[in-house]
Amino acid sequence: AVVNDVAVVLGDVLVRRCPGLSWEFFIKAGSRDVAYQKHVIVGFTHVANPKFNLDIDRLVATYAHRILAGMSVSASYFLEVLEAGQEQA
């Protein structure tokens, strides 16, 4: 639940900063796509793949798992994700 809450906040920030982006329940690709039937951010125009999407939940969950495993993490990771998303929007 915490991962989802953090992901929604970060995603909403990115969508507000980049009006061309939006949340979507992803069904454009088949069931083999890792984002299939997940809520992701779409609308990126500076990428080659027209089905490109950003799965914020997955990024937040991976970050949390790294912390729990005692691995090193960047304190500015979420800022870096937002900045990278804005560059590709």
DSSP file (Angstrom, degrees, kcal/mol; ACC not computed):
  #  RESIDUE AA STRUCTURE BP1 BP2  ACC     N-H-->O    O-->H-N    N-H-->O    O-->H-N    TCO  KAPPA ALPHA  PHI   PSI    X-CA   Y-CA   Z-CA
    1    1 A A     >        0   0    0      0, 0.0     4,-2.3     0, 0.0     5,-0.2   0.000 360.0 360.0 360.0 -39.4    0.0    0.0    0.0
    2    2 A V  H  >  +     0   0    0      2,-0.2     4,-2.6     1,-0.2     5,-0.2   0.919 360.0  52.0 -65.6 -42.1    2.8    2.4    0.8
    3    3 A V  H  > S+     0   0    0      1,-0.2     4,-2.6     2,-0.2    -1,-0.2   0.930 110.7  48.3 -58.9 -45.9    4.5    1.7   -2.5
    4    4 A N  H  > S+     0   0    0      2,-0.2     4,-2.5     1,-0.2    -1,-0.2   0.913 111.6  49.6 -61.6 -43.1    1.2    2.4   -4.4
    5    5 A D  H  X S+     0   0    0     -4,-2.3     4,-2.0     2,-0.2    -2,-0.2   0.930 113.3  45.2 -63.3 -45.7    0.7    5.7   -2.4
    6    6 A V  H  X S+     0   0    0     -4,-2.6     4,-2.6     1,-0.2     5,-0.2   0.913 113.4  51.3 -63.7 -42.4    4.3    6.9   -3.1
    7    7 A A  H  X S+     0   0    0     -4,-2.6     4,-2.8    -5,-0.2     5,-0.2   0.895 108.5  50.9 -63.3 -40.8    4.0    5.9   -6.8
    8    8 A V  H  X S+     0   0    0     -4,-2.5     4,-2.6     2,-0.2    -1,-0.2   0.920 111.3  48.0 -64.0 -43.1    0.7    7.8   -7.2
    9    9 A V  H  X S+     0   0    0     -4,-2.0     4,-2.1     2,-0.2    -2,-0.2   0.950 114.7  45.1 -62.2 -48.9    2.1   11.0   -5.7
   10   10 A L  H  X S+     0   0    0     -4,-2.6     4,-2.2     1,-0.2    -2,-0.2   0.914 114.4  49.2 -62.5 -42.8    5.3   10.8   -7.9
   11   11 A G  H  X S+     0   0    0     -4,-2.8     4,-2.6     1,-0.2    -1,-0.2   0.908 109.8  50.9 -62.9 -42.3    3.2   10.0  -11.0
   12   12 A D  H  X S+     0   0    0     -4,-2.6     4,-2.3    -5,-0.2    -1,-0.2   0.877 108.7  52.3 -63.6 -37.3    0.8   12.8  -10.4
   13   13 A V  H  X S+     0   0    0     -4,-2.1     4,-2.1     2,-0.2    -1,-0.2   0.934 111.2  47.2 -62.6 -45.4    3.8   15.2  -10.0
   14   14 A L  H  X S+     0   0    0     -4,-2.2     4,-1.7     1,-0.2    -2,-0.2   0.912 112.0  49.4 -63.7 -43.1    5.2   14.1  -13.3
   15   15 A V  H  < S+     0   0    0     -4,-2.6     6,-0.3     1,-0.2    -1,-0.2   0.884 111.1  50.1 -64.4 -38.9    1.8   14.4  -15.1
   16   16 A R  H  < S+     0   0    0     -4,-2.3    -1,-0.2     1,-0.2    -2,-0.2   0.890 112.4  47.2 -65.9 -38.3    1.3   17.9  -13.6
   17   17 A R  H  < S+     0   0    0     -4,-2.1    -1,-0.2     1,-0.3    -2,-0.2   0.788 120.3  38.6 -73.1 -27.0    4.8   18.9  -14.8
   18   18 A C    ><  -     0   0    0     -4,-1.7     3,-2.4    -5,-0.2    -1,-0.3  -0.834  68.5-167.8-128.4  91.7    4.3   17.5  -18.3
   19   19 A P  T 3  S+     0   0    0      0, 0.0    -1,-0.1     0, 0.0    -4,-0.1   0.681  84.0  64.9 -57.7 -20.6    0.7   18.0  -19.6
   20   20 A G  T 3  S+     0   0    0     69,-0.1     2,-0.2     2,-0.0    -5,-0.1   0.627  90.5  82.4 -76.8 -12.1    1.2   15.6  -22.5
   21   21 A L    <   +     0   0    0     -3,-2.4     2,-0.3    -6,-0.3    22,-0.2  -0.579  56.7 170.2 -92.1 155.1    1.6   12.7  -20.1
   22   22 A S  E     -A   42   0A   0     20,-2.0    20,-2.8    -2,-0.2     2,-0.2  -0.988  36.6 -99.4-156.5 161.1   -1.3   10.8  -18.4
   23   23 A W  E     +A   41   0A   0     -2,-0.3     2,-0.3    18,-0.2    18,-0.2  -0.600  44.2 177.1 -78.4 145.1   -2.1    7.7  -16.3
   24   24 A E  E     -A   40   0A   0     16,-2.4    16,-2.5    -2,-0.2     2,-0.9  -0.990  39.0-124.0-150.2 143.1   -3.4    4.8  -18.3
   25   25 A F  E     -A   39   0A   0     -2,-0.3     2,-0.5    14,-0.2    14,-0.2  -0.813  48.1-129.1 -82.2 109.4   -4.5    1.2  -17.6
   26   26 A F        +     0   0    0     12,-2.7    11,-3.8    -2,-0.9    12,-0.4  -0.493  59.0 134.6 -80.6 112.8   -2.1   -0.4  -20.1
   27   27 A I        +     0   0    0     -2,-0.5    -1,-0.2     9,-0.2     9,-0.1   0.197  41.0 104.3-133.1  12.4   -3.6   -2.9  -22.5
   28   28 A K  S    S+     0   0    0     23,-0.1     2,-0.2     2,-0.1    -2,-0.1   0.791  82.0  47.3 -67.8 -28.0   -1.9   -1.7  -25.8
   29   29 A A  S    S-     0   0    0      1,-0.2     0, 0.0    22,-0.1     0, 0.0  -0.588  98.4 -90.6-106.9 172.0    0.5   -4.6  -25.7
   30   30 A G    >   -     0   0    0     -2,-0.2     3,-2.0     1,-0.1     6,-0.2  -0.108  47.0 -88.4 -76.3 178.8   -0.2   -8.2  -25.2
   31   31 A S  T 3  S+     0   0    0      1,-0.3    -1,-0.1     4,-0.1     5,-0.1   0.602 121.2  69.7 -66.6 -10.9   -0.1  -10.1  -21.9
   32   32 A R  T 3  S+     0   0    0      3,-0.0    -1,-0.3     2,-0.0     2,-0.3   0.652  76.1 100.1 -80.6 -14.8    3.6  -10.8  -22.4
   33   33 A D  S X  S-     0   0    0     -3,-2.0     3,-1.9     1,-0.1    -4,-0.0  -0.551  77.3-134.0 -73.6 133.5    4.4   -7.1  -21.8
   34   34 A V  T 3  S+     0   0    0      1,-0.3    -1,-0.1    -2,-0.3    -3,-0.0   0.741 105.7  49.4 -61.3 -23.8    5.6   -6.4  -18.2
   35   35 A A  T >  S+     0   0    0      3,-0.1     3,-1.6     2,-0.0    -9,-0.3   0.420  78.9 136.2 -95.0   1.2    3.2   -3.4  -18.0
   36   36 A Y  T <  S+     0   0    0     -3,-1.9    -9,-0.2     1,-0.3     3,-0.1  -0.271  79.6   0.2 -57.5 128.7    0.1   -5.2  -19.2
   37   37 A Q  T 3  S+     0   0    0    -11,-3.8     2,-0.3     1,-0.2    -1,-0.3   0.817 107.0 117.6  59.3  37.4   -2.9   -4.4  -17.1
   38   38 A K  S <  S-     0   0    0     -3,-1.6   -12,-2.7   -12,-0.4     2,-0.7  -0.888  73.7-106.5-122.8 158.7   -1.0   -2.1  -14.8
   39   39 A H  E     +A   25   0A   0     -2,-0.3    18,-0.4   -14,-0.2     2,-0.3  -0.788  55.0 158.4 -87.6 120.7   -1.5    1.6  -14.2
   40   40 A V  E     -A   24   0A   0    -16,-2.5   -16,-2.4    -2,-0.7     2,-0.5  -0.821  44.2-102.4-134.5 169.1    1.4    3.4  -15.9
   41   41 A I  E     +AB  23  54A   0     13,-2.3    13,-2.2    -2,-0.3     2,-0.2  -0.866  44.2 173.5 -99.5 131.1    2.3    6.8  -17.3
   42   42 A V  E     +A   22   0A   0    -20,-2.8   -20,-2.0    -2,-0.5    11,-0.1  -0.750  39.2  82.3-127.6 173.5    2.1    7.2  -21.1
   43   43 A G        +     0   0    0      9,-0.4     2,-0.3     1,-0.3    -1,-0.1   0.550  49.0 157.1 106.5  11.4    2.3   10.0  -23.6
   44   44 A F        +     0   0    0      8,-0.4    -1,-0.3     1,-0.1    45,-0.2  -0.527  16.1 179.5 -72.6 131.7    6.1   10.2  -24.0
   45   45 A T        +     0   0    0     43,-0.6    44,-0.2    -2,-0.3    -1,-0.1   0.599  68.2  68.5-109.1 -16.0    7.1   11.7  -27.3
   46   46 A H  S    S+     0   0    0     42,-2.4     2,-0.3     2,-0.0    -1,-0.1  -0.141  86.3  86.0 -98.9  38.7   10.9   11.8  -27.1
   47   47 A V  S    S-     0   0    0     -3,-0.2     5,-0.0     1,-0.1    41,-0.0  -0.949  74.4-132.9-134.1 154.4   11.3    8.0  -27.3
   48   48 A A  S    S+     0   0    0     -2,-0.3    -1,-0.1     1,-0.1     3,-0.0   0.832  88.7  75.4 -76.8 -32.5   11.4    5.6  -30.2
   49   49 A N    >   -     0   0    0      1,-0.1     3,-1.8     2,-0.0    -1,-0.1  -0.718  65.7-158.2 -87.2 116.3    8.9    3.1  -28.9
   50   50 A P  T 3  S+     0   0    0      0, 0.0    -7,-0.2     0, 0.0    -1,-0.1   0.691  94.3  55.0 -67.2 -16.2    5.3    4.4  -29.2
   51   51 A K  T 3  S+     0   0    0     -9,-0.1   -22,-0.1    -8,-0.1   -23,-0.1   0.293  78.4 137.5 -96.2   9.1    4.2    2.0  -26.5
   52   52 A F    <   +     0   0    0     -3,-1.8    -9,-0.4    -8,-0.1    -8,-0.4  -0.277  26.7 169.6 -57.7 137.5    6.8    3.3  -24.0
   53   53 A N        -     0   0    0    -11,-0.1     2,-0.6   -10,-0.1   -11,-0.2  -0.963  32.6-126.1-146.4 162.4    5.4    3.7  -20.5
   54   54 A L  B     -B   41   0A   0    -13,-2.2   -13,-2.3    -2,-0.3     2,-1.2  -0.954  12.3-159.7-118.0 116.1    6.7    4.4  -17.1
   55   55 A D     >  +     0   0    0     -2,-0.6     4,-1.6   -15,-0.2     3,-0.2  -0.748  13.3 177.4 -95.6  88.4    5.7    2.0  -14.3
   56   56 A I  H  > S+     0   0    0     -2,-1.2     4,-2.6     1,-0.2     5,-0.3   0.869  76.5  60.3 -62.4 -38.5    6.3    4.1  -11.2
   57   57 A D  H  > S+     0   0    0    -18,-0.4     4,-2.7     1,-0.2    -1,-0.2   0.925 104.9  48.8 -54.9 -46.1    5.1    1.4   -8.9
   58   58 A R  H  > S+     0   0    0     -3,-0.2     4,-2.4     1,-0.2    -1,-0.2   0.896 111.1  49.9 -63.2 -40.7    7.8   -0.9  -10.1
   59   59 A L  H  X S+     0   0    0     -4,-1.6     4,-2.0     2,-0.2    -1,-0.2   0.914 113.2  45.5 -64.9 -42.9   10.5    1.7   -9.6
   60   60 A V  H  X S+     0   0    0     -4,-2.6     4,-2.4     2,-0.2    -2,-0.2   0.913 113.2  50.2 -67.2 -42.4    9.3    2.5   -6.1
   61   61 A A  H  X S+     0   0    0     -4,-2.7     4,-2.5    -5,-0.3    -2,-0.2   0.908 110.1  49.8 -63.3 -42.3    9.0   -1.2   -5.2
   62   62 A T  H  X S+     0   0    0     -4,-2.4     4,-2.2    -5,-0.2    -1,-0.2   0.911 110.3  50.8 -62.4 -42.2   12.5   -1.9   -6.5
   63   63 A Y  H  X S+     0   0    0     -4,-2.0     4,-2.0     1,-0.2    -2,-0.2   0.925 110.9  48.4 -60.3 -46.0   13.9    1.0   -4.5
   64   64 A A  H  X S+     0   0    0     -4,-2.4     4,-2.5     1,-0.2    -2,-0.2   0.902 110.1  51.6 -63.0 -41.8   12.2   -0.2   -1.3
   65   65 A H  H  X S+     0   0    0     -4,-2.5     4,-1.9     1,-0.2    -1,-0.2   0.884 107.5  53.0 -63.6 -38.3   13.5   -3.8   -1.8
   66   66 A R  H  <>S+     0   0    0     -4,-2.2     5,-2.5     2,-0.2     4,-0.3   0.913 110.1  48.0 -63.2 -41.9   17.1   -2.4   -2.2
   67   67 A I  H ><5S+     0   0    0     -4,-2.0     3,-1.6     1,-0.2    -2,-0.2   0.949 112.1  48.6 -62.4 -48.5   16.8   -0.6    1.1
   68   68 A L  H 3<5S+     0   0    0     -4,-2.5    -1,-0.2     1,-0.3    -2,-0.2   0.799 109.0  54.0 -63.6 -29.1   15.4   -3.6    2.9
   69   69 A A  T 3<5S-     0   0    0     -4,-1.9    -1,-0.3    -5,-0.2    -2,-0.2   0.463 116.7-114.2 -84.1  -1.0   18.2   -5.8    1.4
   70   70 A G  T < 5 +     0   0    0     -3,-1.6    -3,-0.2    -4,-0.3    -2,-0.1   0.671  67.0 145.9  78.2  16.7   20.8   -3.4    2.8
   71   71 A M      < -     0   0    0     -5,-2.5    -1,-0.2    -6,-0.2     2,-0.2  -0.447  56.4 -94.8 -83.4 159.8   21.9   -2.3   -0.7
   72   72 A S        -     0   0    0     -2,-0.1     2,-0.3    -3,-0.1    -1,-0.1  -0.509  44.7-175.4 -75.4 143.3   23.1    1.2   -1.4
   73   73 A V        -     0   0    0     -2,-0.2     2,-0.4    -3,-0.1   -10,-0.0  -0.961  28.9-109.5-136.0 153.4   20.5    3.6   -2.8
   74   74 A S    >   -     0   0    0     -2,-0.3     3,-1.5     1,-0.1     4,-0.2  -0.701  16.3-146.0 -83.4 130.4   20.6    7.2   -4.1
   75   75 A A  T 3  S+     0   0    0     -2,-0.4     3,-0.2     1,-0.3    -1,-0.1   0.728 102.7  48.0 -67.1 -20.2   18.9    9.7   -1.8
   76   76 A S  T 3> S+     0   0    0      1,-0.2     4,-2.4     2,-0.1    -1,-0.3   0.129  76.0 118.5-105.7  20.3   17.9   11.6   -4.9
   77   77 A Y  H <> S+     0   0    0     -3,-1.5     4,-2.3     1,-0.2    -1,-0.2   0.898  75.2  47.3 -54.8 -48.4   16.6    8.6   -6.8
   78   78 A F  H  > S+     0   0    0      1,-0.2     4,-2.3     2,-0.2    -1,-0.2   0.870 111.3  51.4 -67.2 -35.5   13.0    9.8   -7.1
   79   79 A L  H  > S+     0   0    0      2,-0.2     4,-2.5     1,-0.2    -1,-0.2   0.909 109.8  50.8 -63.5 -41.5   14.1   13.3   -8.2
   80   80 A E  H  X S+     0   0    0     -4,-2.4     4,-2.5     2,-0.2    -2,-0.2   0.893 109.1  51.0 -63.1 -40.0   16.3   11.6  -10.9
   81   81 A V  H  X S+     0   0    0     -4,-2.3     4,-2.4     2,-0.2    -2,-0.2   0.929 111.4  47.6 -62.6 -45.9   13.2    9.5  -12.1
   82   82 A L  H  X S+     0   0    0     -4,-2.3     4,-2.3     1,-0.2    -2,-0.2   0.913 112.7  48.7 -62.8 -42.5   11.1   12.7  -12.4
   83   83 A E  H  X S+     0   0    0     -4,-2.5     4,-1.9     2,-0.2    -1,-0.2   0.909 111.7  48.7 -64.9 -42.0   13.8   14.5  -14.2
   84   84 A A  H  X S+     0   0    0     -4,-2.5     4,-1.4     1,-0.2    -1,-0.2   0.899 111.1  51.2 -64.4 -40.2   14.4   11.6  -16.6
   85   85 A G  H  X S+     0   0    0     -4,-2.4     4,-0.9     1,-0.2    -2,-0.2   0.905 108.7  50.8 -62.6 -41.9   10.6   11.4  -17.2
   86   86 A Q  H  < S+     0   0    0     -4,-2.3     3,-0.5     1,-0.2    -1,-0.2   0.881 107.0  54.3 -64.4 -37.7   10.4   15.1  -18.0
   87   87 A E  H  < S+     0   0    0     -4,-1.9    -1,-0.2     1,-0.2    -2,-0.2   0.833 112.8  43.1 -65.4 -31.2   13.3   14.8  -20.5
   88   88 A Q  H  <        0   0    0     -4,-1.4   -42,-2.4     1,-0.2   -43,-0.6   0.562 360.0 360.0 -90.9  -9.2   11.4   12.0  -22.4
   89   89 A A     <        0   0    0     -4,-0.9    -1,-0.2    -3,-0.5    -2,-0.1   0.488 360.0 360.0 -69.2 360.0    8.0   13.7  -22.3
